[in-house]
């Protein structure tokens, strides 16, 4: 059966056969729009809470709360990226039995991980927020939001794992459809619970987890109904130890990398918290605005991983090289274009979150300092995504740890006490992006496994 599936797939997989730039964009745009809707339902919380609860509520659903969520969820999503890489390679090679084992191991792993992280998140939420020096004025609402969010975390992880499986086999459209449904569910419930029933940040949190349940149910239904090799069967749901080990070997570096990013951001958030509620609210709103760029560049990174993984699995290394170059070029052009838009029109976006003049002024100061530096990050995302596609994960993780996370922490501890200003904090980003991009370019050009692959 596995061999017959391989023959069938080898003749009809556009990722390994079609025009490269077209296939990258056809795969990229559904991911982008999906990420957009994912960000939209998170942003909807901030918009509605900021408008109808106030800047204290806005600071509570963002700031320290968002940073902790990104730390926990980011680690698991990074860890589960090992599943995407393995499934894309096996799928590209047409090895149906291995795809089946990887799918069931991945879903079982996400369910177990969800239960564990839910318990930990609910239990340690107050201690984590206090450790970040969250202001007492917003601490109760922050704890409430975080605990409700973690109560629904399993659905979040299940959706992300299921979407990763679909993207691994080249289907980036259905995850988009599921997120659209999830997004509108969240917006409607935000309006009903926050505005209609005046439930404040609790209403926003309940709306978010309800929308995540919707997306999880939809992605699970698709996986269970497909006739293809990645079909999910509840009776086959189990951990295959050898497959879990491979998933962890590939995904752990990405998970640790996400933790290091989030840990450095926690230290940055502590510095921001010391500057007062106006700055916290401005930083929260800026985080929602600059997420427009991150969802674009992350979509390109996911596209690079899947494209490289499938072509590497199919033995088409010449196509791997060309795909990386094309993805870098498209990403750079997109970055410059979006940076110009945000720089000149960002002030209008801030009005979605707040009408407080002090918050908007501080937010624009942050935005106009950081947006022109986005181009320094492109190589990190695309090259790390490409390297992950062939399973080369540990060296990129180490470079990110040293170039981004460690250096950023050193800067915050040394520079911010001397010059306690939001621009001093912001400078840590382009400084570390530039240095890490140089490290990636040197490694990719002369030392990476990709450069040692024979042309085929």
Secondary structure, DSSP 4 states (H G I P E B T S, - for coil): -HHHHHHHHHTS-GGGTS-HHHHHHHHHHHHHHHHHHHHHHHHHHHHHHHHHT-HHHHHHHSHHHHHHHHHHHHHHHHHHHHHHHHHHHHHHHT-HHHHHHHHHHHHHHHHHHHHHHHHHHHHHHHHHHHHTT--HHHHHHHHHHHHHHHHTHHHHHHHHHHHHHHHHTT--HHHHHHHHHHHHHHHHHHIIIIIIS--HHHHHHHHHHHHHHHHHHHHHHHHHH--STT---GGG----HHHHHHHHHHHHHHHHHHHHHHHHHHHHHHHHHTT-HHHHHHHHHHHHHHHHHHHHHHHHHHHHHHHHHHHHHTT-HHHHHHHHHHHHHHHHHHHHHHHHHHHHHHHHHHTTT---HHHHHHHHHHHHHHGGGGGGGHHHHHHHHHHHHTT--HHHHHHHIIIIIIHHHHHIIIIIHHS-SHHHHHHHHHHHHHHHHHHHHHHHHHT-SGGGSPP-
